[in-house]
């Protein structure tokens, strides 16, 4: 019974919080309290779920008492639980930060119901055990994220929001087409059942075509090359709390879907998809970092870096070795924290310097030295400098590439790390080190707003330092999650029962 409560808690908590904050539409202060309380409870439930999966393996639940593969399945293994914990942590950080500058306007526009609607979609995507409900949760995320994106109803936001929705709807349509074709080929949409029957499908060519469609659909969500245009067109228009939660979670759901489906359902066809994903990963790294190097607006630089870093996360699927997948998971954990923190710091820089444009910033190291230090921690971690968290994630990914003799992949990862450092130094030099340009001035910032802004930045920066200086447990957790991903028979047995593993073994061999 407790396991079933833990399974549904990450869905029910954001749903209830969204409903309560919507009911309290005209009471912003109450909305903020309930929003933060809901985020804290989500984090607590996710931590309990992670502890349960680490001690007891994969948790499964069948909604409506319909047995798998016919009913709606919830499945949480170590990888899902890790992603849910990070989701909860980001929810708390952004809920606190959103009480800072501009809170009143955001609250009146409906920030909190949409924010928890987005968390509901993300938690659903990480918890679902069938591919059709993965599609449904993607739609929930799309609706909530569009509302958040146009929250301020500016012309720039509406333009970015329309591009965001248009390009994501293309991906969604391809996803739905792939789901229909997959059901036609296999007769099931349950992920465990798909893993069981996929190797035995007679028409493997058609199955590979469906896998390609899914890779395109998930790749569009993850903003990989060449499907990333929606991200730099939209993220720089959002308010900083919205941009931070987008940067932390939206693209990672696409990465999660790629890792989950291609390690479980299409693991028998890695000879074809491995080199293809490796090419996509390298092109994504290079394109993103070149875009970041070319821009001089902090939001655009950080947006292009999201694209660049997604490439590192695909190395696990490209190589499909235990170390590569563990490295990808560690990199996802690090990147969610660091990238969200950089967007939060960008909001603080705007308050302290009056602009996001580097040409209009300067002198902040003299006036705001603490903010400078708070920027350096995630910035240098993103670039991969030791001993920060990004170093260990990149080290694992590059070492896995070298062990697999993927020399070009390893060299690309190293080169992109250097270019990332260049663009982070560019922000530092322009915003903090050079003299302030004429006319630069701080925006109004009350003490309470400053506290709400800086508190989550300090906590996320401390988390980054903890991962970097105390890496072993995080690496062990990533290895455990990678092992659970590669143990397909354990996943199938947990969802369908022991008898199915024999069928799988016969089909694979």
C-alpha positions, 0 to 999 in steps of 0.5 A, a space after each residue: 500500500 505504501 509503495 502505491 502511495 509513493 508511486 502516485 504522490 509525485 502526480 497527485 501533489 502537483 495536481 492538488 497544488 495547481 488546483 489550490 493555487 488556481 482557486 486562490 487566484 486573487 490571493 497571491 500571498 496564499 498562492 506563494 505559501 501553498 506553491 512552496 509547500 507543494 514543491 517541498 512535499 514533492 521533493 520529500 515524496 521523490 526522496 522517499 521514492 528514491 530510497 525505496 527503489 534503492 532498497 527494493 528495486 523497481 516499483 510498479 503500479 497498475 491504475 484501475 486494477 487493469 493488469 499490464 500490458 492492458 492498463 495504465 502502468 506507473 513504473 519507477 526505477 532508480 533512473 526515474 527516481 533520480 529524475 523525480 528528486 531533481 525535479 523536486 529540488 528545482 521546484 523548491 528553488 524556483 518556488 522560492 525565487 519566484 517570490 522575488 522581483 516581479 512576483 506580484 505580476 506573475 502571481 496575478 497572471 497565473 504563474 503558480 497553477 501553470 508552474 505546478 501543471 508543468 511539474 505534473 507533466 514532468 513527473 508523469 513523463 518520468 513515472 509512466 510505464 507506457 509510451 502513449 501516456 508518455 505522449 499525454 504527459 508531453 502534451 500536459 507539459 506543452 500546454 503548461 509551458 506555453 502558458 508560462 512562456 507568454 505569462 507577461 503577454 509582451 509582443 516578444 513573448 507571444 512571438 517566441 511562444 508561437 514559434 515554440 508551440 508550432 515547432 513542438 506541435 510538429 514533434 508531437 505529431 510525429 510522436 503520435 504517428 510513431 505511437 500508432 505505427 508502433 502499436 500496429 507492428 507490435 500490438 502493445 504500447 506498454 514499454 516492458 511489453 514492447 521490450 519483450 516483443 520488439 526483438 521478435 517483430 518480423 518486419 525489423 525495417 519498419 520497426 527501425 523506421 518507427 524508432 527513427 520517428 521516435 528519435 526525431 520526436 524526442 530529439 525535438 523535445 530535447 533540442 538536439 541538432 538540427 531540431 533546436 531552433 525553438 529553444 533559442 527563439 523562446 527561452 530568452 523571452 521568458 521571465 527568469 523563474 520560468 526560464 530557469 525551470 524550462 532550462 532545468 527540466 523541459 529538454 531533459 524530459 526529451 533526453 530521458 525519453 531517448 535514454 529510456 526507450 532506446 535502452 529498453 525497447 530498441 536496445 537490440 538495434 544499437 549497431 544502427 542507432 549508436 553511430 547515428 546518435 553519436 553524430 547527432 551528439 557531436 553536431 549538437 555540442 558544436 552547434 550549441 557552443 558556437 551559437 553561445 560564443 557568437 551572442 552577447 546577451 546572457 539569456 541567449 548565451 545560456 540558451 545555446 549552452 543548453 543545446 550544446 550540453 544536451 550532446 554530452 547526455 546522448 553519449 550514453 545512448 550512442 555507446 550503450 556501455 555501463 560507464 557511458 550511460 552512468 556518465 550521461 546520468 551524472 551529467 544530467 544531474 549536474 546540468 539540471 542544477 547548474 543550468 537552472 542556477 545560471 538562469 537564476 544568477 542571470 536574473 540577479 545580474 539584471 537586477 544588479 546591473 540593469 540589463 541582460 546585454 553584456 554591452 550595457 553591463 560592467 563593474 559588478 565585481 566591485 559593487 556585487 562581489 558575492 554575486 560574482 562568486 555565486 556566478 563563478 561556481 555554476 559557470 566554471 562547473 558548466 565549463 567542466 573545471 575540476 573539481 566542480 560537478 561538470 568536471 566529473 560528468 565530462 570525465 566519465 563521458 570522455 573516458 567512456 568514449 575513449 574506452 569505446 575507441 570513439 576518438 572523434 566523440 571524445 575529442 569533440 567533447 574536449 573541444 566543446 568544453 574549452 569553447 564553453 569556458 570561453 563563453 563563460 569568461 566572456 560573461 565574467 569579463 563583460 558583466 563583472 570585470 570591465 568598468 561599468 558603461 555610462 548609464 548602467 544602473 541597478 534596478 529597484 530591489 527590496 531586501 525581501 526580493 534580494 533574499 528570495 533571489 539569492 537564497 536558491 542560488 546559494 543552495 544550488 551553488 552549494 549542491 554543485 560544490 557538494 557533487 564536485 567535492 563529494 562525487 563518489 556517492 553521486 557516481 555510485 548512484 549513477 552507476 546503479 541507475 545505469 545498471 538498472 537501465 541495462 537490466 531489461 529483464 528485471 524491468 520486464 519482470 517487475 512490470 509483467 511478471 517473471 514468466 515474461 523474462 523467459 520469452 524475452 531471453 528466447 527472443 533476444 538470443 
